[in-house]
Amino acid sequence: MYKQKTETSGRIAVVGDRELVIGYRLNGIDDTFIVSGDDANKKMQELYSSNEFGLIIASESVRGKLPANFLSQVESSIEPLVLFMPAQKESMHEESLSALAKRVLGISIKMD
């Protein structure tokens, strides 16, 4: 069963590890939340039930903190759409902020 589509403002929220959140904050997303432990579950439930967001981007570590029944609800939801982003592996090469924004968000950032 999935959550019925409702009118939302189309806002984007980002919740999770500092590394994920800071990148989106630098790209102009205002609703960003650095969380860990039990705060991750609480914040996700708050954002999900607020009906203020069309998209919630969360780090994979947040996914692991969600109870199974809530995770099932989140994964089958259309609105808000919830995307879980994997943590960057230490073995992966570093990308510049502008290259990361282009790849993940599809926007170009001019850096002088």
Backbone atoms as SQL, in Angstrom:
CREATE TABLE atoms (id INTEGER PRIMARY KEY, chain TEXT, resi INTEGER, resn TEXT, atom TEXT, x REAL, y REAL, z REAL);
INSERT INTO atoms VALUES
  (1, 'A', 1, 'MET', 'N', 0.845, -1.163, 0.000),
  (2, 'A', 1, 'MET', 'CA', 0.000, 0.000, 0.000),
  (3, 'A', 1, 'MET', 'C', 0.896, 1.233, 0.000),
  (4, 'A', 2, 'TYR', 'N', 0.514, 2.246, -0.759),
  (5, 'A', 2, 'TYR', 'CA', 1.314, 3.461, -0.814),
  (6, 'A', 2, 'TYR', 'C', 0.490, 4.667, -0.402),
  (7, 'A', 3, 'LYS', 'N', 1.181, 5.692, -0.014),
  (8, 'A', 3, 'LYS', 'CA', 0.555, 6.931, 0.412),
  (9, 'A', 3, 'LYS', 'C', -0.033, 7.648, -0.789),
  (10, 'A', 4, 'GLN', 'N', -1.251, 8.130, -0.675),
  (11, 'A', 4, 'GLN', 'CA', -1.898, 8.851, -1.758),
  (12, 'A', 4, 'GLN', 'C', -1.197, 10.163, -2.038),
  (13, 'A', 5, 'LYS', 'N', -1.167, 10.540, -3.305),
  (14, 'A', 5, 'LYS', 'CA', -0.550, 11.801, -3.706),
  (15, 'A', 5, 'LYS', 'C', -1.386, 12.966, -3.188),
  (16, 'A', 6, 'THR', 'N', -0.703, 13.951, -2.634),
  (17, 'A', 6, 'THR', 'CA', -1.374, 15.139, -2.113),
  (18, 'A', 6, 'THR', 'C', -0.670, 16.371, -2.638),
  (19, 'A', 7, 'GLU', 'N', -1.275, 17.531, -2.426),
  (20, 'A', 7, 'GLU', 'CA', -0.646, 18.790, -2.805),
  (21, 'A', 7, 'GLU', 'C', 0.481, 19.103, -1.828),
  (22, 'A', 8, 'THR', 'N', 1.668, 19.308, -2.354),
  (23, 'A', 8, 'THR', 'CA', 2.789, 19.736, -1.528),
  (24, 'A', 8, 'THR', 'C', 3.418, 20.942, -2.189),
  (25, 'A', 9, 'SER', 'N', 4.266, 21.591, -1.479),
  (26, 'A', 9, 'SER', 'CA', 4.914, 22.789, -2.004),
  (27, 'A', 9, 'SER', 'C', 6.043, 22.455, -2.966),
  (28, 'A', 10, 'GLY', 'N', 6.430, 21.189, -3.068),
  (29, 'A', 10, 'GLY', 'CA', 7.538, 20.826, -3.928),
  (30, 'A', 10, 'GLY', 'C', 8.891, 21.095, -3.300),
  (31, 'A', 11, 'ARG', 'N', 8.910, 21.377, -2.034),
  (32, 'A', 11, 'ARG', 'CA', 10.165, 21.626, -1.338),
  (33, 'A', 11, 'ARG', 'C', 10.970, 20.339, -1.214),
  (34, 'A', 12, 'ILE', 'N', 12.282, 20.534, -1.062),
  (35, 'A', 12, 'ILE', 'CA', 13.211, 19.414, -0.904),
  (36, 'A', 12, 'ILE', 'C', 13.825, 19.489, 0.482),
  (37, 'A', 13, 'ALA', 'N', 13.891, 18.340, 1.153),
  (38, 'A', 13, 'ALA', 'CA', 14.568, 18.233, 2.450),
  (39, 'A', 13, 'ALA', 'C', 15.698, 17.225, 2.306),
  (40, 'A', 14, 'VAL', 'N', 16.783, 17.490, 3.001),
  (41, 'A', 14, 'VAL', 'CA', 17.925, 16.577, 3.015),
  (42, 'A', 14, 'VAL', 'C', 18.238, 16.275, 4.470),
  (43, 'A', 15, 'VAL', 'N', 18.347, 14.992, 4.797),
  (44, 'A', 15, 'VAL', 'CA', 18.584, 14.583, 6.176),
  (45, 'A', 15, 'VAL', 'C', 19.627, 13.473, 6.204),
  (46, 'A', 16, 'GLY', 'N', 20.557, 13.579, 7.153),
  (47, 'A', 16, 'GLY', 'CA', 21.530, 12.504, 7.272),
  (48, 'A', 16, 'GLY', 'C', 22.889, 12.954, 7.745),
  (49, 'A', 17, 'ASP', 'N', 23.898, 12.266, 7.244),
  (50, 'A', 17, 'ASP', 'CA', 25.276, 12.511, 7.630),
  (51, 'A', 17, 'ASP', 'C', 25.737, 13.889, 7.182),
  (52, 'A', 18, 'ARG', 'N', 26.687, 14.411, 7.924),
  (53, 'A', 18, 'ARG', 'CA', 27.221, 15.751, 7.656),
  (54, 'A', 18, 'ARG', 'C', 27.699, 15.890, 6.210),
  (55, 'A', 19, 'GLU', 'N', 28.404, 14.904, 5.694),
  (56, 'A', 19, 'GLU', 'CA', 28.971, 14.966, 4.355),
  (57, 'A', 19, 'GLU', 'C', 27.894, 15.145, 3.294),
  (58, 'A', 20, 'LEU', 'N', 26.793, 14.430, 3.425),
  (59, 'A', 20, 'LEU', 'CA', 25.695, 14.536, 2.462),
  (60, 'A', 20, 'LEU', 'C', 24.992, 15.873, 2.595),
  (61, 'A', 21, 'VAL', 'N', 24.664, 16.235, 3.807),
  (62, 'A', 21, 'VAL', 'CA', 23.871, 17.430, 4.065),
  (63, 'A', 21, 'VAL', 'C', 24.602, 18.703, 3.653),
  (64, 'A', 22, 'ILE', 'N', 25.874, 18.808, 3.979),
  (65, 'A', 22, 'ILE', 'CA', 26.645, 20.007, 3.663),
  (66, 'A', 22, 'ILE', 'C', 26.672, 20.255, 2.156),
  (67, 'A', 23, 'GLY', 'N', 26.825, 19.210, 1.360),
  (68, 'A', 23, 'GLY', 'CA', 26.840, 19.369, -0.094),
  (69, 'A', 23, 'GLY', 'C', 25.570, 19.989, -0.626),
  (70, 'A', 24, 'TYR', 'N', 24.442, 19.526, -0.143),
  (71, 'A', 24, 'TYR', 'CA', 23.166, 20.086, -0.589),
  (72, 'A', 24, 'TYR', 'C', 22.960, 21.500, -0.049),
  (73, 'A', 25, 'ARG', 'N', 23.390, 21.738, 1.167),
  (74, 'A', 25, 'ARG', 'CA', 23.278, 23.077, 1.750),
  (75, 'A', 25, 'ARG', 'C', 24.079, 24.080, 0.925),
  (76, 'A', 26, 'LEU', 'N', 25.274, 23.690, 0.509),
  (77, 'A', 26, 'LEU', 'CA', 26.109, 24.557, -0.324),
  (78, 'A', 26, 'LEU', 'C', 25.489, 24.815, -1.696),
  (79, 'A', 27, 'ASN', 'N', 24.625, 23.919, -2.124),
  (80, 'A', 27, 'ASN', 'CA', 23.953, 24.080, -3.412),
  (81, 'A', 27, 'ASN', 'C', 22.600, 24.783, -3.306),
  (82, 'A', 28, 'GLY', 'N', 22.315, 25.345, -2.137),
  (83, 'A', 28, 'GLY', 'CA', 21.124, 26.168, -2.005),
  (84, 'A', 28, 'GLY', 'C', 19.898, 25.512, -1.422),
  (85, 'A', 29, 'ILE', 'N', 19.998, 24.274, -0.984),
  (86, 'A', 29, 'ILE', 'CA', 18.855, 23.627, -0.333),
  (87, 'A', 29, 'ILE', 'C', 18.830, 24.099, 1.118),
  (88, 'A', 30, 'ASP', 'N', 17.734, 24.757, 1.506),
  (89, 'A', 30, 'ASP', 'CA', 17.644, 25.326, 2.853),
  (90, 'A', 30, 'ASP', 'C', 17.236, 24.324, 3.924),
  (91, 'A', 31, 'ASP', 'N', 16.389, 23.384, 3.570),
  (92, 'A', 31, 'ASP', 'CA', 15.863, 22.432, 4.558),
  (93, 'A', 31, 'ASP', 'C', 16.805, 21.231, 4.668),
  (94, 'A', 32, 'THR', 'N', 17.899, 21.432, 5.387),
  (95, 'A', 32, 'THR', 'CA', 18.896, 20.378, 5.562),
  (96, 'A', 32, 'THR', 'C', 19.067, 20.099, 7.049),
  (97, 'A', 33, 'PHE', 'N', 19.218, 18.822, 7.383),
  (98, 'A', 33, 'PHE', 'CA', 19.266, 18.411, 8.778),
  (99, 'A', 33, 'PHE', 'C', 20.344, 17.353, 8.979),
  (100, 'A', 34, 'ILE', 'N', 21.332, 17.683, 9.793),
  (101, 'A', 34, 'ILE', 'CA', 22.383, 16.718, 10.142),
  (102, 'A', 34, 'ILE', 'C', 21.886, 15.943, 11.360),
  (103, 'A', 35, 'VAL', 'N', 21.767, 14.630, 11.221),
  (104, 'A', 35, 'VAL', 'CA', 21.241, 13.800, 12.303),
  (105, 'A', 35, 'VAL', 'C', 22.074, 12.537, 12.453),
  (106, 'A', 36, 'SER', 'N', 21.948, 11.909, 13.617),
  (107, 'A', 36, 'SER', 'CA', 22.577, 10.613, 13.863),
  (108, 'A', 36, 'SER', 'C', 21.779, 9.893, 14.941),
  (109, 'A', 37, 'GLY', 'N', 21.972, 8.603, 15.019),
  (110, 'A', 37, 'GLY', 'CA', 21.319, 7.808, 16.059),
  (111, 'A', 37, 'GLY', 'C', 19.806, 7.882, 16.009),
  (112, 'A', 38, 'ASP', 'N', 19.195, 7.941, 17.189),
  (113, 'A', 38, 'ASP', 'CA', 17.738, 7.965, 17.292),
  (114, 'A', 38, 'ASP', 'C', 17.131, 9.235, 16.700),
  (115, 'A', 39, 'ASP', 'N', 17.910, 10.299, 16.632),
  (116, 'A', 39, 'ASP', 'CA', 17.408, 11.543, 16.036),
  (117, 'A', 39, 'ASP', 'C', 17.070, 11.354, 14.564),
  (118, 'A', 40, 'ALA', 'N', 17.750, 10.432, 13.894),
  (119, 'A', 40, 'ALA', 'CA', 17.510, 10.186, 12.475),
  (120, 'A', 40, 'ALA', 'C', 16.079, 9.694, 12.253),
  (121, 'A', 41, 'ASN', 'N', 15.639, 8.732, 13.025),
  (122, 'A', 41, 'ASN', 'CA', 14.281, 8.212, 12.897),
  (123, 'A', 41, 'ASN', 'C', 13.261, 9.294, 13.222),
  (124, 'A', 42, 'LYS', 'N', 13.477, 10.009, 14.283),
  (125, 'A', 42, 'LYS', 'CA', 12.544, 11.059, 14.694),
  (126, 'A', 42, 'LYS', 'C', 12.406, 12.136, 13.621),
  (127, 'A', 43, 'LYS', 'N', 13.524, 12.592, 13.071),
  (128, 'A', 43, 'LYS', 'CA', 13.501, 13.645, 12.056),
  (129, 'A', 43, 'LYS', 'C', 12.843, 13.155, 10.772),
  (130, 'A', 44, 'MET', 'N', 13.130, 11.918, 10.375),
  (131, 'A', 44, 'MET', 'CA', 12.514, 11.375, 9.155),
  (132, 'A', 44, 'MET', 'C', 11.000, 11.287, 9.310),
  (133, 'A', 45, 'GLN', 'N', 10.532, 10.829, 10.461),
  (134, 'A', 45, 'GLN', 'CA', 9.086, 10.738, 10.664),
  (135, 'A', 45, 'GLN', 'C', 8.452, 12.127, 10.654),
  (136, 'A', 46, 'GLU', 'N', 9.137, 13.084, 11.255),
  (137, 'A', 46, 'GLU', 'CA', 8.642, 14.465, 11.275),
  (138, 'A', 46, 'GLU', 'C', 8.544, 15.037, 9.851),
  (139, 'A', 47, 'LEU', 'N', 9.592, 14.882, 9.065),
  (140, 'A', 47, 'LEU', 'CA', 9.597, 15.407, 7.702),
  (141, 'A', 47, 'LEU', 'C', 8.569, 14.704, 6.828),
  (142, 'A', 48, 'TYR', 'N', 8.503, 13.400, 6.957),
  (143, 'A', 48, 'TYR', 'CA', 7.599, 12.595, 6.131),
  (144, 'A', 48, 'TYR', 'C', 6.130, 12.953, 6.381),
  (145, 'A', 49, 'SER', 'N', 5.785, 13.153, 7.627),
  (146, 'A', 49, 'SER', 'CA', 4.382, 13.411, 7.957),
  (147, 'A', 49, 'SER', 'C', 3.995, 14.894, 7.886),
  (148, 'A', 50, 'SER', 'N', 4.942, 15.768, 7.617),
  (149, 'A', 50, 'SER', 'CA', 4.660, 17.206, 7.614),
  (150, 'A', 50, 'SER', 'C', 3.853, 17.678, 6.405),
  (151, 'A', 51, 'ASN', 'N', 3.847, 16.910, 5.332),
  (152, 'A', 51, 'ASN', 'CA', 3.190, 17.301, 4.080),
  (153, 'A', 51, 'ASN', 'C', 3.753, 18.598, 3.502),
  (154, 'A', 52, 'GLU', 'N', 4.991, 18.927, 3.847),
  (155, 'A', 52, 'GLU', 'CA', 5.632, 20.137, 3.336),
  (156, 'A', 52, 'GLU', 'C', 6.631, 19.848, 2.226),
  (157, 'A', 53, 'PHE', 'N', 6.977, 18.579, 2.021),
  (158, 'A', 53, 'PHE', 'CA', 8.061, 18.257, 1.101),
  (159, 'A', 53, 'PHE', 'C', 7.593, 17.305, 0.008),
  (160, 'A', 54, 'GLY', 'N', 8.063, 17.570, -1.208),
  (161, 'A', 54, 'GLY', 'CA', 7.797, 16.678, -2.320),
  (162, 'A', 54, 'GLY', 'C', 8.893, 15.640, -2.480),
  (163, 'A', 55, 'LEU', 'N', 10.101, 15.968, -1.964),
  (164, 'A', 55, 'LEU', 'CA', 11.252, 15.074, -2.065),
  (165, 'A', 55, 'LEU', 'C', 12.054, 15.145, -0.776),
  (166, 'A', 56, 'ILE', 'N', 12.377, 13.993, -0.238),
  (167, 'A', 56, 'ILE', 'CA', 13.254, 13.896, 0.933),
  (168, 'A', 56, 'ILE', 'C', 14.449, 13.032, 0.525),
  (169, 'A', 57, 'ILE', 'N', 15.624, 13.625, 0.620),
  (170, 'A', 57, 'ILE', 'CA', 16.861, 12.906, 0.318),
  (171, 'A', 57, 'ILE', 'C', 17.510, 12.566, 1.657),
  (172, 'A', 58, 'ALA', 'N', 17.784, 11.290, 1.880),
  (173, 'A', 58, 'ALA', 'CA', 18.353, 10.846, 3.153),
  (174, 'A', 58, 'ALA', 'C', 19.573, 9.970, 2.898),
  (175, 'A', 59, 'SER', 'N', 20.514, 10.033, 3.818),
  (176, 'A', 59, 'SER', 'CA', 21.688, 9.176, 3.684),
  (177, 'A', 59, 'SER', 'C', 21.307, 7.740, 4.027),
  (178, 'A', 60, 'GLU', 'N', 22.077, 6.821, 3.517),
  (179, 'A', 60, 'GLU', 'CA', 21.831, 5.392, 3.740),
  (180, 'A', 60, 'GLU', 'C', 21.868, 5.050, 5.233),
  (181, 'A', 61, 'SER', 'N', 22.661, 5.771, 6.009),
  (182, 'A', 61, 'SER', 'CA', 22.732, 5.508, 7.445),
  (183, 'A', 61, 'SER', 'C', 21.394, 5.801, 8.132),
  (184, 'A', 62, 'VAL', 'N', 20.647, 6.766, 7.621),
  (185, 'A', 62, 'VAL', 'CA', 19.319, 7.071, 8.166),
  (186, 'A', 62, 'VAL', 'C', 18.383, 5.898, 7.914),
  (187, 'A', 63, 'ARG', 'N', 18.481, 5.323, 6.748),
  (188, 'A', 63, 'ARG', 'CA', 17.638, 4.168, 6.396),
  (189, 'A', 63, 'ARG', 'C', 17.759, 3.060, 7.434),
  (190, 'A', 64, 'GLY', 'N', 18.978, 2.814, 7.889),
  (191, 'A', 64, 'GLY', 'CA', 19.224, 1.766, 8.871),
  (192, 'A', 64, 'GLY', 'C', 18.638, 2.049, 10.242),
  (193, 'A', 65, 'LYS', 'N', 18.279, 3.287, 10.512),
  (194, 'A', 65, 'LYS', 'CA', 17.709, 3.664, 11.809),
  (195, 'A', 65, 'LYS', 'C', 16.182, 3.622, 11.822),
  (196, 'A', 66, 'LEU', 'N', 15.556, 3.398, 10.669),
  (197, 'A', 66, 'LEU', 'CA', 14.094, 3.425, 10.596),
  (198, 'A', 66, 'LEU', 'C', 13.491, 2.068, 10.954),
  (199, 'A', 67, 'PRO', 'N', 12.400, 2.058, 11.720),
  (200, 'A', 67, 'PRO', 'CA', 11.705, 0.799, 12.009),
  (201, 'A', 67, 'PRO', 'C', 11.184, 0.184, 10.708),
  (202, 'A', 68, 'ALA', 'N', 11.108, -1.124, 10.649),
  (203, 'A', 68, 'ALA', 'CA', 10.738, -1.843, 9.433),
  (204, 'A', 68, 'ALA', 'C', 9.399, -1.387, 8.847),
  (205, 'A', 69, 'ASN', 'N', 8.398, -1.184, 9.706),
  (206, 'A', 69, 'ASN', 'CA', 7.086, -0.784, 9.173),
  (207, 'A', 69, 'ASN', 'C', 7.115, 0.616, 8.568),
  (208, 'A', 70, 'PHE', 'N', 7.847, 1.532, 9.191),
  (209, 'A', 70, 'PHE', 'CA', 7.961, 2.885, 8.648),
  (210, 'A', 70, 'PHE', 'C', 8.807, 2.878, 7.377),
  (211, 'A', 71, 'LEU', 'N', 9.877, 2.099, 7.353),
  (212, 'A', 71, 'LEU', 'CA', 10.719, 1.994, 6.170),
  (213, 'A', 71, 'LEU', 'C', 9.912, 1.479, 4.985),
  (214, 'A', 72, 'SER', 'N', 9.075, 0.488, 5.215),
  (215, 'A', 72, 'SER', 'CA', 8.225, -0.042, 4.154),
  (216, 'A', 72, 'SER', 'C', 7.293, 1.037, 3.616),
  (217, 'A', 73, 'GLN', 'N', 6.732, 1.824, 4.498),
  (218, 'A', 73, 'GLN', 'CA', 5.831, 2.916, 4.110),
  (219, 'A', 73, 'GLN', 'C', 6.583, 3.964, 3.284),
  (220, 'A', 74, 'VAL', 'N', 7.774, 4.314, 3.734),
  (221, 'A', 74, 'VAL', 'CA', 8.594, 5.315, 3.048),
  (222, 'A', 74, 'VAL', 'C', 8.999, 4.829, 1.662),
  (223, 'A', 75, 'GLU', 'N', 9.410, 3.580, 1.559),
  (224, 'A', 75, 'GLU', 'CA', 9.886, 3.047, 0.288),
  (225, 'A', 75, 'GLU', 'C', 8.783, 2.908, -0.753),
  (226, 'A', 76, 'SER', 'N', 7.535, 2.814, -0.326),
  (227, 'A', 76, 'SER', 'CA', 6.436, 2.702, -1.286),
  (228, 'A', 76, 'SER', 'C', 5.732, 4.033, -1.524),
  (229, 'A', 77, 'SER', 'N', 6.203, 5.076, -0.900),
  (230, 'A', 77, 'SER', 'CA', 5.580, 6.394, -1.029),
  (231, 'A', 77, 'SER', 'C', 5.937, 7.060, -2.352),
  (232, 'A', 78, 'ILE', 'N', 4.962, 7.729, -2.916),
  (233, 'A', 78, 'ILE', 'CA', 5.179, 8.518, -4.120),
  (234, 'A', 78, 'ILE', 'C', 5.387, 9.983, -3.750),
  (235, 'A', 79, 'GLU', 'N', 4.611, 10.442, -2.802),
  (236, 'A', 79, 'GLU', 'CA', 4.745, 11.817, -2.344),
  (237, 'A', 79, 'GLU', 'C', 4.581, 11.883, -0.844),
  (238, 'A', 80, 'PRO', 'N', 5.584, 12.239, -0.127),
  (239, 'A', 80, 'PRO', 'CA', 6.870, 12.647, -0.669),
  (240, 'A', 80, 'PRO', 'C', 7.667, 11.452, -1.178),
  (241, 'A', 81, 'LEU', 'N', 8.439, 11.701, -2.204),
  (242, 'A', 81, 'LEU', 'CA', 9.358, 10.701, -2.706),
  (243, 'A', 81, 'LEU', 'C', 10.589, 10.738, -1.814),
  (244, 'A', 82, 'VAL', 'N', 11.019, 9.573, -1.346),
  (245, 'A', 82, 'VAL', 'CA', 12.184, 9.494, -0.470),
  (246, 'A', 82, 'VAL', 'C', 13.284, 8.736, -1.191),
  (247, 'A', 83, 'LEU', 'N', 14.442, 9.390, -1.325),
  (248, 'A', 83, 'LEU', 'CA', 15.602, 8.777, -1.951),
  (249, 'A', 83, 'LEU', 'C', 16.693, 8.593, -0.914),
  (250, 'A', 84, 'PHE', 'N', 17.262, 7.404, -0.858),
  (251, 'A', 84, 'PHE', 'CA', 18.372, 7.130, 0.054),
  (252, 'A', 84, 'PHE', 'C', 19.668, 7.156, -0.744),
  (253, 'A', 85, 'MET', 'N', 20.606, 7.994, -0.298),
  (254, 'A', 85, 'MET', 'CA', 21.887, 8.157, -0.976),
  (255, 'A', 85, 'MET', 'C', 22.949, 7.350, -0.231),
  (256, 'A', 86, 'PRO', 'N', 23.685, 6.509, -0.956),
  (257, 'A', 86, 'PRO', 'CA', 24.747, 5.735, -0.302),
  (258, 'A', 86, 'PRO', 'C', 25.889, 6.641, 0.128),
  (259, 'A', 87, 'ALA', 'N', 26.574, 6.219, 1.168),
  (260, 'A', 87, 'ALA', 'CA', 27.739, 6.957, 1.647),
  (261, 'A', 87, 'ALA', 'C', 28.855, 6.823, 0.632),
  (262, 'A', 88, 'GLN', 'N', 29.643, 7.863, 0.521),
  (263, 'A', 88, 'GLN', 'CA', 30.777, 7.818, -0.397),
  (264, 'A', 88, 'GLN', 'C', 31.829, 6.889, 0.184),
  (265, 'A', 89, 'LYS', 'N', 32.280, 5.970, -0.608),
  (266, 'A', 89, 'LYS', 'CA', 33.312, 5.035, -0.169),
  (267, 'A', 89, 'LYS', 'C', 34.657, 5.740, -0.115),
  (268, 'A', 90, 'GLU', 'N', 35.456, 5.366, 0.852),
  (269, 'A', 90, 'GLU', 'CA', 36.781, 5.961, 0.967),
  (270, 'A', 90, 'GLU', 'C', 37.627, 5.679, -0.261),
  (271, 'A', 91, 'SER', 'N', 37.372, 4.571, -0.929),
  (272, 'A', 91, 'SER', 'CA', 38.180, 4.227, -2.091),
  (273, 'A', 91, 'SER', 'C', 37.792, 5.015, -3.338),
  (274, 'A', 92, 'MET', 'N', 36.640, 5.669, -3.308),
  (275, 'A', 92, 'MET', 'CA', 36.205, 6.460, -4.453),
  (276, 'A', 92, 'MET', 'C', 37.037, 7.728, -4.545),
  (277, 'A', 93, 'HIS', 'N', 37.252, 8.199, -5.758),
  (278, 'A', 93, 'HIS', 'CA', 38.009, 9.433, -5.927),
  (279, 'A', 93, 'HIS', 'C', 37.151, 10.630, -5.527),
  (280, 'A', 94, 'GLU', 'N', 37.811, 11.680, -5.119),
  (281, 'A', 94, 'GLU', 'CA', 37.091, 12.884, -4.722),
  (282, 'A', 94, 'GLU', 'C', 36.665, 13.655, -5.957),
  (283, 'A', 95, 'GLU', 'N', 35.453, 14.182, -5.918),
  (284, 'A', 95, 'GLU', 'CA', 34.957, 15.029, -6.977),
  (285, 'A', 95, 'GLU', 'C', 34.949, 16.460, -6.486),
  (286, 'A', 96, 'SER', 'N', 35.109, 17.374, -7.402),
  (287, 'A', 96, 'SER', 'CA', 34.969, 18.770, -7.013),
  (288, 'A', 96, 'SER', 'C', 33.500, 19.028, -6.709),
  (289, 'A', 97, 'LEU', 'N', 33.228, 20.049, -5.943),
  (290, 'A', 97, 'LEU', 'CA', 31.854, 20.397, -5.591),
  (291, 'A', 97, 'LEU', 'C', 31.033, 20.674, -6.838),
  (292, 'A', 98, 'SER', 'N', 31.620, 21.374, -7.804),
  (293, 'A', 98, 'SER', 'CA', 30.869, 21.699, -9.016),
  (294, 'A', 98, 'SER', 'C', 30.561, 20.443, -9.836),
  (295, 'A', 99, 'ALA', 'N', 31.493, 19.498, -9.909),
  (296, 'A', 99, 'ALA', 'CA', 31.257, 18.254, -10.647),
  (297, 'A', 99, 'ALA', 'C', 30.197, 17.409, -9.939),
  (298, 'A', 100, 'LEU', 'N', 30.242, 17.375, -8.620),
  (299, 'A', 100, 'LEU', 'CA', 29.248, 16.625, -7.854),
  (300, 'A', 100, 'LEU', 'C', 27.855, 17.224, -8.037),
  (301, 'A', 101, 'ALA', 'N', 27.747, 18.541, -7.988),
  (302, 'A', 101, 'ALA', 'CA', 26.453, 19.204, -8.183),
  (303, 'A', 101, 'ALA', 'C', 25.906, 18.909, -9.574),
  (304, 'A', 102, 'LYS', 'N', 26.758, 18.923, -10.560),
  (305, 'A', 102, 'LYS', 'CA', 26.331, 18.638, -11.930),
  (306, 'A', 102, 'LYS', 'C', 25.832, 17.206, -12.054),
  (307, 'A', 103, 'ARG', 'N', 26.542, 16.258, -11.447),
  (308, 'A', 103, 'ARG', 'CA', 26.176, 14.844, -11.547),
  (309, 'A', 103, 'ARG', 'C', 24.918, 14.521, -10.755),
  (310, 'A', 104, 'VAL', 'N', 24.836, 15.000, -9.511),
  (311, 'A', 104, 'VAL', 'CA', 23.731, 14.622, -8.630),
  (312, 'A', 104, 'VAL', 'C', 22.486, 15.482, -8.851),
  (313, 'A', 105, 'LEU', 'N', 22.688, 16.783, -8.944),
  (314, 'A', 105, 'LEU', 'CA', 21.561, 17.698, -9.013),
  (315, 'A', 105, 'LEU', 'C', 21.233, 18.164, -10.433),
  (316, 'A', 106, 'GLY', 'N', 22.196, 17.995, -11.352),
  (317, 'A', 106, 'GLY', 'CA', 21.974, 18.434, -12.710),
  (318, 'A', 106, 'GLY', 'C', 22.100, 19.940, -12.888),
  (319, 'A', 107, 'ILE', 'N', 22.833, 20.590, -11.996),
  (320, 'A', 107, 'ILE', 'CA', 23.020, 22.039, -12.104),
  (321, 'A', 107, 'ILE', 'C', 24.499, 22.361, -12.179),
  (322, 'A', 108, 'SER', 'N', 24.808, 23.475, -12.834),
  (323, 'A', 108, 'SER', 'CA', 26.191, 23.926, -12.924),
  (324, 'A', 108, 'SER', 'C', 26.428, 25.049, -11.939),
  (325, 'A', 109, 'ILE', 'N', 27.581, 24.986, -11.275),
  (326, 'A', 109, 'ILE', 'CA', 27.943, 26.017, -10.325),
  (327, 'A', 109, 'ILE', 'C', 29.199, 26.700, -10.852),
  (328, 'A', 110, 'LYS', 'N', 29.132, 28.018, -10.950),
  (329, 'A', 110, 'LYS', 'CA', 30.318, 28.770, -11.341),
  (330, 'A', 110, 'LYS', 'C', 31.086, 29.115, -10.092),
  (331, 'A', 111, 'MET', 'N', 32.350, 28.767, -10.075),
  (332, 'A', 111, 'MET', 'CA', 33.191, 29.068, -8.926),
  (333, 'A', 111, 'MET', 'C', 34.326, 29.938, -9.407),
  (334, 'A', 112, 'ASP', 'N', 34.439, 31.136, -8.840),
  (335, 'A', 112, 'ASP', 'CA', 35.486, 32.072, -9.238),
  (336, 'A', 112, 'ASP', 'C', 36.683, 31.975, -8.344);
